[in-house]
Amino acid sequence: MAESPSYRDAGVDIDEAQRALRAVVPTIQATYNENVVAGVGGFGGLFRASFPDIENPILVSSIDGVGTKTKVAAMVGWYEGLGHDIVNHCINDILCQGARPLFFLDYYGTSRLQSSQFEAVLRGMATACSESGTVLIGGETAEMPGVYHDDEVDVVGTIVGVVDADRKLPRGKPTTGDAIIGVASNGLHTNGFSLARRVLLEMGGMSVRDEVPGLGRTLGEELLTPHRCYYRSIYPLLQELPQIYALAHITGGGLYDNLPRVLPSDYQAIIERRSWSPLPIFRLIQDTGGVPDVEMYRTFNMGIGMVLLVDKEFAAAVVQRLNESGEAAAIIGTVQKGPNDVQIL
């Protein structure tokens, strides 16, 4: 008589999932603060909504995924950066509303759970959360053979933050000649990897283990550089300077699609591309694939990870403060009357 089938036989190992989770629980719990009522282990995380320093609190939420950067991580065999990627991406998104992060939840999906990969991703998330004062309050691990391909992972995150109603962004209205400040990215962040892989690995025949001239490291190391978090450098400025009107996180869609989201409907952004030098990885992609400028600037951040719209009288001081905090910032354009679009000159 044949043995009865089990869930493990079908490709889902509950025991391994529980063991992997137990291994990272101390790291997760290290992100907790006094507002955590209940975290990992329950059917839901409990967070005390007490904001004595905020007169009129508004909760701000966002959700995003790492996307096909996970495929590069699999090629290299390094997964911890994916945890940083998703946390930092989500923090930057709600920073554009002026919010400080409160707690984060993750989704980790795979065809077959491999504990070393799972633990690396969760360690990266916990480290990124700790660096920004965010609680990693819970998450979901899904093992789904037949839905995900073998050795494939999917990393998604949800964040909740808070902002005082009087400080939420965008605020005020820029006028003609006000400054557009760009803050440097440190690579592709988490966008454009489908095109980058197509150009570099397929068309260019490169390997993630290739040492690429001009990069100073392997292609895989360059592509897996974790998404930069701007919270520590920008949030304090938002509390001090109402002359910062808006922020735009330069993610999918690049400058062309993200800047109009925070511009008044009767204003446009005039960007001077010679005001900064895109990182070598972007030139490598463009030259290898013959990718047109418009496609590059709409797919990638092109070296600008965050944009601030600032009163022109305060722009130089904001740039100085950002550079003193460890960022690389510069005035890259101005706001002008016109259609709600972006002109890159």
LOTI-934800 format. One record per residue (C-alpha): residue number from 1; residue in three letters; x, y, z. Coordinates in pm, 1 decimal, decimal comma. Layout:
N
+------+------+----------+----------+----------+
! resi ! resn !        x !        y !        z !
+------+------+----------+----------+----------+
!  NUM !  ala !        X !        Y !        Z !
...
+------+------+----------+----------+----------+
***
This chain:
345
+------+------+----------+----------+----------+
! resi ! resn !        x !        y !        z !
+------+------+----------+----------+----------+
!    1 !  met !      0,0 !      0,0 !      0,0 !
!    2 !  ala !    138,2 !    339,7 !   -100,7 !
!    3 !  glu !    227,2 !    586,4 !    171,5 !
!    4 !  ser !    -11,8 !    874,1 !    223,9 !
!    5 !  pro !    106,3 !   1195,9 !     62,8 !
!    6 !  ser !    224,2 !   1479,2 !    288,6 !
!    7 !  tyr !    254,8 !   1854,4 !    252,9 !
!    8 !  arg !    633,6 !   1809,8 !    247,9 !
!    9 !  asp !    601,3 !   1564,0 !    -43,2 !
!   10 !  ala !    405,1 !   1834,2 !   -226,8 !
!   11 !  gly !    696,3 !   2077,0 !   -181,5 !
!   12 !  val !    600,2 !   2270,2 !    133,6 !
!   13 !  asp !    806,8 !   2209,5 !    448,2 !
!   14 !  ile !    627,9 !   2370,4 !    744,3 !
!   15 !  asp !    890,5 !   2250,6 !    992,5 !
!   16 !  glu !   1171,6 !   2415,8 !    797,0 !
!   17 !  ala !    975,2 !   2740,8 !    772,0 !
!   18 !  gln !    919,8 !   2744,8 !   1148,3 !
!   19 !  arg !   1283,9 !   2668,6 !   1215,2 !
!   20 !  ala !   1400,4 !   2946,7 !    982,6 !
!   21 !  leu !   1164,7 !   3195,3 !   1147,6 !
!   22 !  arg !   1281,9 !   3101,7 !   1498,7 !
!   23 !  ala !   1639,7 !   3166,0 !   1386,8 !
!   24 !  val !   1566,4 !   3530,6 !   1303,6 !
!   25 !  val !   1318,2 !   3615,8 !   1580,5 !
!   26 !  pro !   1586,3 !   3770,2 !   1808,7 !
!   27 !  thr !   1702,7 !   3991,4 !   1522,0 !
!   28 !  ile !   1345,4 !   4098,7 !   1452,1 !
!   29 !  gln !   1270,5 !   4165,4 !   1818,2 !
!   30 !  ala !   1579,4 !   4387,2 !   1840,1 !
!   31 !  thr !   1383,3 !   4642,7 !   1630,5 !
!   32 !  tyr !   1099,6 !   4665,8 !   1884,6 !
!   33 !  asn !   1034,5 !   4975,7 !   2094,8 !
!   34 !  glu !    798,0 !   5071,1 !   2375,5 !
!   35 !  asn !    501,8 !   5102,7 !   2135,8 !
!   36 !  val !    505,2 !   4735,0 !   2038,4 !
!   37 !  val !    225,7 !   4552,5 !   2222,0 !
!   38 !  ala !    262,4 !   4223,9 !   2030,5 !
!   39 !  gly !    483,3 !   4130,6 !   1738,5 !
!   40 !  val !    592,5 !   3811,4 !   1565,6 !
!   41 !  gly !    391,1 !   3501,9 !   1657,9 !
!   42 !  gly !     38,2 !   3638,2 !   1673,1 !
!   43 !  phe !   -221,5 !   3667,8 !   1402,0 !
!   44 !  gly !   -143,5 !   4037,8 !   1378,7 !
!   45 !  gly !    109,0 !   4286,9 !   1511,5 !
!   46 !  leu !    -10,4 !   4531,4 !   1776,1 !
!   47 !  phe !    138,1 !   4882,0 !   1786,0 !
!   48 !  arg !     32,9 !   5147,9 !   2036,4 !
!   49 !  ala !    -84,4 !   5456,4 !   1844,0 !
!   50 !  ser !     46,1 !   5715,1 !   2086,7 !
!   51 !  phe !    205,4 !   6027,9 !   1940,8 !
!   52 !  pro !    246,8 !   6285,2 !   2219,6 !
!   53 !  asp !    477,0 !   6499,7 !   2005,5 !
!   54 !  ile !    226,5 !   6526,5 !   1718,3 !
!   55 !  glu !    -79,7 !   6749,8 !   1748,3 !
!   56 !  asn !   -279,3 !   6610,1 !   1456,8 !
!   57 !  pro !   -133,4 !   6273,8 !   1349,0 !
!   58 !  ile !   -205,8 !   6126,6 !   1006,6 !
!   59 !  leu !   -100,1 !   5771,0 !    927,5 !
!   60 !  val !     84,9 !   5723,3 !    599,8 !
!   61 !  ser !    117,5 !   5381,3 !    435,3 !
!   62 !  ser !    292,0 !   5236,4 !    131,8 !
!   63 !  ile !    365,5 !   4899,0 !    -24,4 !
!   64 !  asp !    625,9 !   4795,9 !   -279,9 !
!   65 !  gly !    839,5 !   4507,1 !   -399,3 !
!   66 !  val !   1204,2 !   4449,2 !   -484,3 !
!   67 !  gly !   1109,5 !   4319,0 !   -829,1 !
!   68 !  thr !   1352,5 !   4135,0 !  -1053,8 !
!   69 !  lys !   1656,6 !   4246,6 !   -855,0 !
!   70 !  thr !   1592,6 !   3915,2 !   -678,9 !
!   71 !  lys !   1713,0 !   3735,5 !   -993,0 !
!   72 !  val !   2050,6 !   3907,0 !   -971,7 !
!   73 !  ala !   2071,4 !   3814,6 !   -602,5 !
!   74 !  ala !   2014,0 !   3451,3 !   -697,9 !
!   75 !  met !   2290,4 !   3465,2 !   -959,5 !
!   76 !  val !   2537,2 !   3611,8 !   -710,2 !
!   77 !  gly !   2415,7 !   3414,3 !   -409,2 !
!   78 !  trp !   2384,4 !   3723,0 !   -186,4 !
!   79 !  tyr !   2039,8 !   3801,9 !    -46,8 !
!   80 !  glu !   2087,9 !   4027,1 !    255,1 !
!   81 !  gly !   2085,0 !   4343,4 !     45,8 !
!   82 !  leu !   1729,1 !   4267,0 !    -66,7 !
!   83 !  gly !   1611,6 !   4325,6 !    289,5 !
!   84 !  his !   1774,3 !   4668,3 !    293,8 !
!   85 !  asp !   1627,3 !   4740,6 !    -49,9 !
!   86 !  ile !   1265,1 !   4690,9 !     41,4 !
!   87 !  val !   1277,1 !   4868,0 !    378,0 !
!   88 !  asn !   1468,0 !   5168,7 !    245,7 !
!   89 !  his !   1247,8 !   5195,5 !    -63,6 !
!   90 !  cys !    932,6 !   5204,6 !    148,1 !
!   91 !  ile !   1079,1 !   5455,1 !    396,6 !
!   92 !  asn !   1176,0 !   5687,5 !    111,8 !
!   93 !  asp !    824,6 !   5665,1 !    -31,7 !
!   94 !  ile !    647,3 !   5781,9 !    283,4 !
!   95 !  leu !    918,3 !   6041,2 !    344,7 !
!   96 !  cys !    769,2 !   6211,1 !     37,1 !
!   97 !  gln !    460,0 !   6278,1 !    250,6 !
!   98 !  gly !    682,3 !   6407,7 !    531,1 !
!   99 !  ala !    626,5 !   6095,5 !    742,1 !
!  100 !  arg !    853,6 !   5921,3 !    985,7 !
!  101 !  pro !    832,5 !   5540,4 !    975,9 !
!  102 !  leu !    661,7 !   5347,2 !   1256,6 !
!  103 !  phe !    648,3 !   4980,1 !   1157,7 !
!  104 !  phe !    712,3 !   4751,2 !    864,2 !
!  105 !  leu !    568,4 !   4417,3 !    749,6 !
!  106 !  asp !    722,1 !   4187,5 !    493,0 !
!  107 !  tyr !    610,7 !   3922,8 !    245,1 !
!  108 !  tyr !    862,8 !   3657,8 !    142,3 !
!  109 !  gly !    744,9 !   3422,2 !   -131,5 !
!  110 !  thr !    936,3 !   3132,2 !   -283,0 !
!  111 !  ser !    893,1 !   2798,3 !   -456,5 !
!  112 !  arg !   1091,4 !   2612,6 !   -190,2 !
!  113 !  leu !   1210,3 !   2771,1 !    131,5 !
!  114 !  gln !   1586,2 !   2774,5 !    173,3 !
!  115 !  ser !   1657,3 !   2889,2 !    525,1 !
!  116 !  ser !   1991,3 !   3056,1 !    447,4 !
!  117 !  gln !   1829,3 !   3283,3 !    187,8 !
!  118 !  phe !   1527,8 !   3360,0 !    405,9 !
!  119 !  glu !   1739,7 !   3440,3 !    710,0 !
!  120 !  ala !   1969,5 !   3666,0 !    505,3 !
!  121 !  val !   1676,1 !   3869,3 !    369,3 !
!  122 !  leu !   1520,6 !   3905,6 !    714,6 !
!  123 !  arg !   1853,7 !   4008,7 !    866,4 !
!  124 !  gly !   1882,7 !   4278,8 !    604,1 !
!  125 !  met !   1530,6 !   4401,7 !    679,1 !
!  126 !  ala !   1594,0 !   4409,0 !   1053,6 !
!  127 !  thr !   1920,4 !   4599,4 !   1012,7 !
!  128 !  ala !   1759,4 !   4857,4 !    784,4 !
!  129 !  cys !   1466,8 !   4894,6 !   1025,4 !
!  130 !  ser !   1700,7 !   4947,8 !   1320,8 !
!  131 !  glu !   1897,1 !   5212,3 !   1130,8 !
!  132 !  ser !   1580,7 !   5419,0 !   1081,7 !
!  133 !  gly !   1400,9 !   5352,0 !   1410,5 !
!  134 !  thr !   1138,9 !   5133,8 !   1240,6 !
!  135 !  val !    981,3 !   4825,7 !   1400,0 !
!  136 !  leu !    977,9 !   4504,7 !   1197,1 !
!  137 !  ile !    649,4 !   4400,7 !   1350,8 !
!  138 !  gly !    551,1 !   4098,8 !   1139,9 !
!  139 !  gly !    530,8 !   3936,3 !    802,4 !
!  140 !  glu !    429,1 !   3641,5 !    590,2 !
!  141 !  thr !    633,6 !   3355,9 !    447,0 !
!  142 !  ala !    476,1 !   3177,8 !    151,1 !
!  143 !  glu !    614,2 !   2855,8 !      4,1 !
!  144 !  met !    431,5 !   2796,5 !   -325,3 !
!  145 !  pro !    576,7 !   2537,5 !   -563,2 !
!  146 !  gly !    416,1 !   2570,0 !   -903,0 !
!  147 !  val !    354,2 !   2941,5 !   -858,9 !
!  148 !  tyr !    716,5 !   3048,0 !   -823,2 !
!  149 !  his !    988,2 !   2883,8 !  -1032,5 !
!  150 !  asp !   1256,1 !   2676,6 !   -859,1 !
!  151 !  asp !   1490,4 !   2885,8 !   -641,6 !
!  152 !  glu !   1287,9 !   3199,9 !   -715,1 !
!  153 !  val !   1210,3 !   3447,3 !   -436,4 !
!  154 !  asp !    975,3 !   3744,1 !   -413,6 !
!  155 !  val !   1026,8 !   4019,6 !   -156,0 !
!  156 !  val !    752,0 !   4272,6 !    -79,8 !
!  157 !  gly !    705,5 !   4517,2 !    204,2 !
!  158 !  thr !    439,8 !   4736,5 !    363,0 !
!  159 !  ile !    520,9 !   5033,0 !    582,5 !
!  160 !  val !    315,0 !   5258,5 !    809,3 !
!  161 !  gly !    438,4 !   5597,1 !    925,3 !
!  162 !  val !    300,3 !   5913,3 !   1078,9 !
!  163 !  val !    307,3 !   6283,1 !    998,6 !
!  164 !  asp !    155,1 !   6588,9 !   1162,2 !
!  165 !  ala !   -119,9 !   6730,1 !    939,6 !
!  166 !  asp !     49,3 !   7070,8 !    946,7 !
!  167 !  arg !    378,2 !   6925,5 !    818,9 !
!  168 !  lys !    260,6 !   6682,9 !    549,6 !
!  169 !  leu !    402,8 !   6713,8 !    200,2 !
!  170 !  pro !    358,7 !   6861,2 !    -53,0 !
!  171 !  arg !    304,0 !   7190,9 !    127,4 !
!  172 !  gly !    289,6 !   7546,1 !      1,1 !
!  173 !  lys !    339,8 !   7617,2 !   -365,9 !
!  174 !  pro !    666,0 !   7677,3 !   -548,5 !
!  175 !  thr !    698,0 !   7978,7 !   -774,4 !
!  176 !  thr !    888,6 !   8043,8 !  -1093,1 !
!  177 !  gly !   1261,5 !   8005,1 !  -1039,7 !
!  178 !  asp !   1243,0 !   7794,2 !   -725,5 !
!  179 !  ala !   1508,7 !   7526,7 !   -702,8 !
!  180 !  ile !   1505,7 !   7157,8 !   -779,5 !
!  181 !  ile !   1767,5 !   6982,7 !   -568,0 !
!  182 !  gly !   1885,7 !   6635,7 !   -659,6 !
!  183 !  val !   2030,1 !   6396,0 !   -401,8 !
!  184 !  ala !   2254,0 !   6126,6 !   -544,1 !
!  185 !  ser !   2157,8 !   5761,5 !   -568,3 !
!  186 !  asn !   2415,3 !   5487,2 !   -518,2 !
!  187 !  gly !   2309,7 !   5272,6 !   -813,0 !
!  188 !  leu !   1996,1 !   5131,9 !   -972,6 !
!  189 !  his !   1825,6 !   5108,0 !   -631,1 !
!  190 !  thr !   1528,5 !   4875,9 !   -702,5 !
!  191 !  asn !   1416,8 !   4983,0 !  -1049,0 !
!  192 !  gly !   1501,0 !   4902,1 !  -1407,8 !
!  193 !  phe !   1646,5 !   4556,4 !  -1350,3 !
!  194 !  ser !   1449,6 !   4389,3 !  -1628,1 !
!  195 !  leu !   1608,4 !   4623,0 !  -1882,0 !
!  196 !  ala !   1950,7 !   4610,5 !  -1713,5 !
!  197 !  arg !   1955,2 !   4229,2 !  -1717,4 !
!  198 !  arg !   1836,2 !   4220,0 !  -2077,9 !
!  199 !  val !   2108,5 !   4461,9 !  -2190,8 !
!  200 !  leu !   2405,2 !   4354,4 !  -1980,0 !
!  201 !  leu !   2356,5 !   3979,8 !  -1938,2 !
!  202 !  glu !   2178,3 !   3885,7 !  -2261,3 !
!  203 !  met !   2279,4 !   4142,2 !  -2522,4 !
!  204 !  gly !   2619,4 !   4216,9 !  -2370,3 !
!  205 !  gly !   2699,0 !   3858,2 !  -2273,0 !
!  206 !  met !   2833,7 !   3967,7 !  -1936,6 !
!  207 !  ser !   2839,8 !   3768,7 !  -1614,0 !
!  208 !  val !   2761,1 !   3897,1 !  -1267,7 !
!  209 !  arg !   3111,4 !   3778,3 !  -1174,8 !
!  210 !  asp !   3284,1 !   3993,8 !  -1436,2 !
!  211 !  glu !   3511,6 !   4269,4 !  -1311,9 !
!  212 !  val !   3389,9 !   4566,5 !  -1513,7 !
!  213 !  pro !   3633,5 !   4850,9 !  -1596,3 !
!  214 !  gly !   3519,0 !   5177,2 !  -1440,4 !
!  215 !  leu !   3310,0 !   5010,2 !  -1168,8 !
!  216 !  gly !   3593,6 !   4892,6 !   -945,4 !
!  217 !  arg !   3406,1 !   4573,7 !   -855,3 !
!  218 !  thr !   3209,8 !   4293,8 !  -1014,2 !
!  219 !  leu !   2893,9 !   4360,4 !  -1209,3 !
!  220 !  gly !   2693,1 !   4162,0 !   -952,8 !
!  221 !  glu !   2826,0 !   4368,6 !   -662,6 !
!  222 !  glu !   2739,7 !   4688,0 !   -847,1 !
!  223 !  leu !   2386,8 !   4578,4 !   -932,3 !
!  224 !  leu !   2316,8 !   4456,0 !   -578,6 !
!  225 !  thr !   2419,3 !   4780,6 !   -406,5 !
!  226 !  pro !   2134,8 !   4831,9 !   -154,5 !
!  227 !  his !   1879,8 !   5104,7 !   -214,4 !
!  228 !  arg !   1989,8 !   5420,4 !    -32,8 !
!  229 !  cys !   1772,7 !   5551,3 !    252,9 !
!  230 !  tyr !   1736,0 !   5931,0 !    276,5 !
!  231 !  tyr !   1538,6 !   5949,3 !    599,7 !
!  232 !  arg !   1820,5 !   6040,3 !    839,7 !
!  233 !  ser !   1946,2 !   6326,3 !    624,1 !
!  234 !  ile !   1619,5 !   6475,4 !    496,1 !
!  235 !  tyr !   1361,8 !   6427,3 !    773,7 !
!  236 !  pro !   1530,2 !   6673,2 !   1016,7 !
!  237 !  leu !   1533,0 !   6939,4 !    743,8 !
!  238 !  leu !   1159,4 !   6895,2 !    690,6 !
!  239 !  gln !   1098,1 !   6976,4 !   1057,0 !
!  240 !  glu !   1305,0 !   7295,0 !   1040,3 !
!  241 !  leu !   1237,1 !   7438,5 !    694,5 !
!  242 !  pro !    884,7 !   7498,7 !    564,0 !
!  243 !  gln !   1058,7 !   7632,3 !    253,6 !
!  244 !  ile !   1099,3 !   7270,2 !    138,9 !
!  245 !  tyr !    779,7 !   7231,1 !    -61,4 !
!  246 !  ala !    792,2 !   6873,3 !   -182,0 !
!  247 !  leu !    997,1 !   6556,4 !   -223,6 !
!  248 !  ala !    994,4 !   6305,5 !   -508,3 !
!  249 !  his !   1145,5 !   5958,0 !   -474,7 !
!  250 !  ile !   1295,6 !   5874,8 !   -813,6 !
!  251 !  thr !   1190,7 !   5515,2 !   -871,1 !
!  252 !  gly !   1020,9 !   5343,6 !  -1167,4 !
!  253 !  gly !    943,1 !   5607,4 !  -1430,0 !
!  254 !  gly !   1252,7 !   5807,3 !  -1341,8 !
!  255 !  leu !   1251,7 !   6186,4 !  -1332,8 !
!  256 !  tyr !    994,0 !   6205,0 !  -1611,7 !
!  257 !  asp !    714,1 !   6027,3 !  -1423,4 !
!  258 !  asn !    791,9 !   6096,0 !  -1057,5 !
!  259 !  leu !    850,2 !   6471,9 !  -1048,2 !
!  260 !  pro !    505,9 !   6565,1 !  -1192,7 !
!  261 !  arg !    345,0 !   6378,3 !   -900,6 !
!  262 !  val !    452,2 !   6659,9 !   -664,5 !
!  263 !  leu !    442,1 !   6959,4 !   -900,5 !
!  264 !  pro !    145,5 !   7199,2 !   -909,1 !
!  265 !  ser !    -63,2 !   7132,7 !  -1219,8 !
!  266 !  asp !     45,0 !   7460,1 !  -1383,8 !
!  267 !  tyr !    420,6 !   7416,2 !  -1331,3 !
!  268 !  gln !    692,3 !   7211,3 !  -1497,1 !
!  269 !  ala !   1041,3 !   7100,6 !  -1400,3 !
!  270 !  ile !   1336,6 !   7214,2 !  -1610,9 !
!  271 !  ile !   1628,2 !   6979,0 !  -1543,1 !
!  272 !  glu !   1986,2 !   7052,6 !  -1648,1 !
!  273 !  arg !   2148,3 !   6713,8 !  -1705,9 !
!  274 !  arg !   2500,1 !   6860,7 !  -1697,6 !
!  275 !  ser !   2452,3 !   6953,8 !  -1331,2 !
!  276 !  trp !   2546,1 !   6600,9 !  -1220,9 !
!  277 !  ser !   2734,1 !   6298,6 !  -1353,3 !
!  278 !  pro !   2538,3 !   5970,7 !  -1370,8 !
!  279 !  leu !   2717,8 !   5672,5 !  -1219,8 !
!  280 !  pro !   2926,4 !   5454,6 !  -1456,0 !
!  281 !  ile !   2670,5 !   5170,3 !  -1439,4 !
!  282 !  phe !   2419,7 !   5383,1 !  -1629,8 !
!  283 !  arg !   2670,5 !   5463,0 !  -1904,8 !
!  284 !  leu !   2755,2 !   5092,5 !  -1927,3 !
!  285 !  ile !   2388,2 !   5001,9 !  -1975,8 !
!  286 !  gln !   2330,3 !   5275,8 !  -2232,6 !
!  287 !  asp !   2643,2 !   5205,7 !  -2434,5 !
!  288 !  thr !   2600,8 !   4826,6 !  -2429,1 !
!  289 !  gly !   2239,1 !   4832,7 !  -2540,2 !
!  290 !  gly !   2231,1 !   5152,4 !  -2743,5 !
!  291 !  val !   1947,5 !   5267,5 !  -2518,9 !
!  292 !  pro !   1809,7 !   5614,1 !  -2610,7 !
!  293 !  asp !   1838,3 !   5896,6 !  -2358,3 !
!  294 !  val !   1461,6 !   5923,1 !  -2306,0 !
!  295 !  glu !   1436,7 !   5551,3 !  -2228,0 !
!  296 !  met !   1727,4 !   5573,2 !  -1983,1 !
!  297 !  tyr !   1579,5 !   5869,8 !  -1796,3 !
!  298 !  arg !   1236,4 !   5710,1 !  -1779,5 !
!  299 !  thr !   1355,8 !   5366,0 !  -1669,0 !
!  300 !  phe !   1639,6 !   5447,8 !  -1427,4 !
!  301 !  asn !   1707,8 !   5709,4 !  -1162,1 !
!  302 !  met !   2023,8 !   5805,9 !  -1356,7 !
!  303 !  gly !   2209,9 !   5891,2 !  -1037,6 !
!  304 !  ile !   1938,8 !   6098,7 !   -865,2 !
!  305 !  gly !   1757,8 !   5909,7 !   -589,8 !
!  306 !  met !   1554,9 !   6188,3 !   -430,4 !
!  307 !  val !   1447,3 !   6533,8 !   -546,3 !
!  308 !  leu !   1351,8 !   6831,0 !   -329,0 !
!  309 !  leu !   1153,2 !   7134,8 !   -445,4 !
!  310 !  val !   1285,5 !   7428,2 !   -241,2 !
!  311 !  asp !   1239,5 !   7805,1 !   -218,9 !
!  312 !  lys !   1524,2 !   7950,2 !   -427,5 !
!  313 !  glu !   1637,1 !   8171,3 !   -138,1 !
!  314 !  phe !   1699,8 !   7865,4 !     81,0 !
!  315 !  ala !   1831,1 !   7623,1 !   -182,4 !
!  316 !  ala !   2203,5 !   7680,3 !   -125,3 !
!  317 !  ala !   2164,7 !   7626,9 !    249,8 !
!  318 !  val !   1967,1 !   7304,7 !    197,6 !
!  319 !  val !   2233,2 !   7170,3 !    -39,3 !
!  320 !  gln !   2503,4 !   7252,6 !    215,2 !
!  321 !  arg !   2314,3 !   7078,7 !    496,2 !
!  322 !  leu !   2257,9 !   6769,0 !    284,3 !
!  323 !  asn !   2623,1 !   6748,7 !    186,1 !
!  324 !  glu !   2731,0 !   6792,9 !    548,1 !
!  325 !  ser !   2506,1 !   6499,4 !    642,9 !
!  326 !  gly !   2688,9 !   6268,3 !    402,6 !
!  327 !  glu !   2471,5 !   6300,5 !     94,2 !
!  328 !  ala !   2585,2 !   6428,4 !   -244,4 !
!  329 !  ala !   2337,6 !   6700,7 !   -337,5 !
!  330 !  ala !   2323,6 !   6976,2 !   -598,5 !
!  331 !  ile !   2076,9 !   7211,5 !   -762,8 !
!  332 !  ile !   1981,1 !   7031,5 !  -1084,4 !
!  333 !  gly !   1703,7 !   7253,2 !  -1218,1 !
!  334 !  thr !   1425,0 !   7501,1 !  -1158,9 !
!  335 !  val !   1047,7 !   7514,9 !  -1143,1 !
!  336 !  gln !    879,8 !   7714,3 !  -1420,9 !
!  337 !  lys !    527,2 !   7795,1 !  -1531,5 !
!  338 !  gly !    408,6 !   7545,5 !  -1788,2 !
!  339 !  pro !    244,2 !   7208,5 !  -1845,3 !
!  340 !  asn !    275,5 !   6947,6 !  -1571,1 !
!  341 !  asp !    580,3 !   6775,3 !  -1713,2 !
!  342 !  val !    959,5 !   6744,7 !  -1700,1 !
!  343 !  gln !   1202,8 !   6883,7 !  -1954,9 !
!  344 !  ile !   1557,6 !   6742,2 !  -1936,8 !
!  345 !  leu !   1793,2 !   6973,5 !  -2127,4 !
+------+------+----------+----------+----------+
***
